Amino acid sequence: MDRIFYGLIFVLLSVNMNGLDLLPDWPGYLLMYTGLGQLASESRHFSALRPLCLVMTVCTLFLSFVRLSLLLSIVSVAVKLYLLHRLVQGMEELQAHCTAANMEIDTLRSRWTLVVTADAVVIAAALLRMNGLITGLIGLASIIISVLFLMVFHRARLAYRAARI
C-alpha cells in the first residue's frame, strides 16, 4: 500500500518550476502499478487497475516530452479520476475483509468527490481562459483538496497495516 500512496503523491500533486514538472505523473503511475500488484489478490479493483496504470505510465512519460493540448489534459484527468474511483472501491473491499481496521472509507469517498469537483473547476477555468489570479486560487484549492485526499489515504494505509500485523 505504501507504493500506491507514494504514487498518488506524484499523480495528484504538481510542482512546476520554470515549466518543468518536478513531480511528473509517470513515476507515480509506475509506483501505483507495482503497489497494486502487491495487493491484487485482495481486491478485483486493484488487479483491474494495474494495466491502466501501466498504460498511463507510458502515456504520461511520452506526454512529459510533448506540450499537452487541453483535450489530452482533460482525458488524462478523466482517467486519473476513474483510477481514483476504482482505488477507493478497492479500499472498500479491503475494509470488508479487514474489519479490524478503520480505513475511513466514507471520508475517503467524500474526498474523492472533492477531487472530482476541484478538477472539474480547474478544467472549466482553463476552458474559459480565466485570469491568472482566479486560476491561481483555483489551482491552490485543488492542491489543498488533493492533500486532504492523500491525508485520508495515508491514515487508511496505516490502519490497514496495523490490522495486518
C-alpha positions as CSV (number, residue, x, y, z in Angstrom):
1,M,0.0,0.0,0.0
2,D,3.0,2.3,0.5
3,R,3.8,2.3,-3.2
4,I,0.3,3.3,-4.0
5,F,0.4,6.1,-1.6
6,Y,3.7,7.5,-2.9
7,G,2.5,7.1,-6.4
8,L,-0.6,9.1,-5.6
9,I,1.7,11.9,-4.4
10,F,3.2,12.1,-7.9
11,V,-0.2,11.7,-9.7
12,L,-2.2,14.2,-7.5
13,L,0.3,16.9,-6.9
14,S,2.2,19.1,-9.4
15,V,5.2,21.2,-8.6
16,N,6.2,23.3,-11.6
17,M,9.4,25.3,-11.8
18,N,10.1,27.2,-15.0
19,G,7.8,25.0,-16.9
20,L,9.4,21.8,-15.6
21,D,7.1,19.5,-13.5
22,L,9.2,18.3,-10.5
23,L,6.6,15.7,-9.7
24,P,5.8,14.1,-13.1
25,D,2.9,11.7,-13.2
26,W,4.6,8.8,-14.9
27,P,6.7,7.6,-11.8
28,G,3.5,7.8,-9.8
29,Y,1.7,5.5,-12.1
30,L,4.6,3.2,-12.1
31,L,4.7,3.1,-8.3
32,M,1.0,2.5,-8.3
33,Y,1.3,-0.3,-10.8
34,T,3.8,-2.1,-8.5
35,G,1.8,-1.4,-5.4
36,L,-1.4,-2.6,-6.9
37,G,0.4,-5.8,-7.9
38,Q,1.2,-6.4,-4.2
39,L,-2.5,-6.1,-3.3
40,A,-4.0,-7.6,-6.5
41,S,-5.2,-10.7,-4.6
42,E,-7.0,-8.5,-2.0
43,S,-9.4,-6.8,-4.5
44,R,-10.5,-7.2,-8.0
45,H,-10.4,-3.4,-8.4
46,F,-6.6,-3.4,-7.7
47,S,-5.9,-6.1,-10.2
48,A,-8.1,-4.4,-12.8
49,L,-6.3,-1.1,-12.3
50,R,-2.8,-2.5,-13.0
51,P,-3.0,-2.4,-16.8
52,L,-4.4,1.1,-16.7
53,C,-1.5,2.3,-14.5
54,L,0.9,0.7,-17.0
55,V,-0.7,2.5,-19.9
56,M,-0.8,5.8,-18.0
57,T,2.9,5.4,-17.2
58,V,3.8,5.1,-20.9
59,C,1.4,7.9,-21.9
60,T,2.4,10.4,-19.3
61,L,6.1,9.7,-19.9
62,F,5.5,10.4,-23.6
63,L,3.4,13.5,-22.8
64,S,6.0,14.9,-20.4
65,F,8.2,15.5,-23.5
66,V,5.3,16.9,-25.6
67,R,3.3,20.0,-24.9
68,L,-0.1,18.9,-23.7
69,S,-3.2,20.1,-25.5
70,L,-6.2,20.9,-23.5
71,L,-8.1,17.9,-24.8
72,L,-5.3,15.5,-23.8
73,S,-5.2,17.1,-20.4
74,I,-8.9,16.5,-20.0
75,V,-8.5,12.9,-21.0
76,S,-5.6,12.5,-18.6
77,V,-7.7,14.0,-15.7
78,A,-10.7,11.8,-16.6
79,V,-8.5,8.6,-16.5
80,K,-6.9,9.8,-13.2
81,L,-10.4,10.3,-11.6
82,Y,-11.6,6.9,-12.8
83,L,-8.5,5.3,-11.4
84,L,-9.0,7.0,-8.0
85,H,-12.6,5.9,-8.0
86,R,-11.7,2.3,-8.6
87,L,-8.9,2.6,-6.0
88,V,-11.5,3.8,-3.4
89,Q,-13.7,0.8,-4.3
90,G,-10.7,-1.5,-3.8
91,M,-10.1,0.1,-0.4
92,E,-13.8,-0.6,0.4
93,E,-13.1,-4.3,-0.4
94,L,-10.1,-4.2,1.9
95,Q,-12.2,-2.8,4.6
96,A,-14.7,-5.6,4.2
97,H,-12.0,-8.2,4.5
98,C,-10.2,-6.5,7.3
99,T,-12.9,-5.3,9.7
100,A,-10.3,-4.6,12.5
101,A,-9.0,-1.6,10.5
102,N,-10.9,1.7,10.4
103,M,-10.0,2.8,6.9
104,E,-12.3,5.8,6.9
105,I,-13.9,4.7,3.7
106,D,-16.8,7.3,3.8
107,T,-14.3,10.1,4.3
108,L,-12.1,8.7,1.5
109,R,-15.1,8.6,-0.8
110,S,-16.1,12.2,0.1
111,R,-12.5,13.4,-0.5
112,W,-12.7,11.7,-3.9
113,T,-15.8,13.7,-4.7
114,L,-14.0,16.9,-3.7
115,V,-11.1,15.9,-6.0
116,V,-13.6,15.4,-8.9
117,T,-15.2,18.8,-8.2
118,A,-11.8,20.6,-8.0
119,D,-10.6,19.0,-11.2
120,A,-13.8,20.0,-13.0
121,V,-13.4,23.6,-11.8
122,V,-9.8,23.6,-13.0
123,I,-10.8,22.4,-16.4
124,A,-13.7,24.9,-16.6
125,A,-11.2,27.7,-15.7
126,A,-8.9,26.6,-18.4
127,L,-11.7,26.3,-21.0
128,L,-13.0,29.8,-20.0
129,R,-9.4,31.2,-20.0
130,M,-9.9,32.9,-16.7
131,N,-7.4,35.4,-15.5
132,G,-4.2,34.5,-13.6
133,L,-5.3,35.3,-10.1
134,I,-8.5,33.3,-10.3
135,T,-6.8,30.4,-11.9
136,G,-4.1,30.5,-9.3
137,L,-6.6,30.5,-6.5
138,I,-8.5,27.6,-8.1
139,G,-5.2,25.7,-8.5
140,L,-4.3,26.3,-4.9
141,A,-7.7,25.0,-3.8
142,S,-7.2,21.9,-6.0
143,I,-3.8,21.2,-4.4
144,I,-5.3,21.6,-0.9
145,I,-8.1,19.1,-1.8
146,S,-5.6,16.7,-3.2
147,V,-3.6,16.9,0.0
148,L,-6.8,16.2,2.0
149,F,-7.4,13.1,-0.1
150,L,-3.8,12.0,0.5
151,M,-4.1,12.5,4.2
152,V,-7.1,10.2,4.5
153,F,-5.5,7.6,2.2
154,H,-2.4,7.8,4.4
155,R,-4.4,7.1,7.5
156,A,-6.3,4.3,5.8
157,R,-3.0,2.6,4.8
158,L,-1.7,2.9,8.3
159,A,-4.9,1.4,9.7
160,Y,-4.7,-1.4,7.2
161,R,-1.0,-2.0,8.1
162,A,-1.7,-2.1,11.8
163,A,-4.6,-4.5,11.4
164,R,-2.5,-6.9,9.3
165,I,0.3,-7.1,11.9
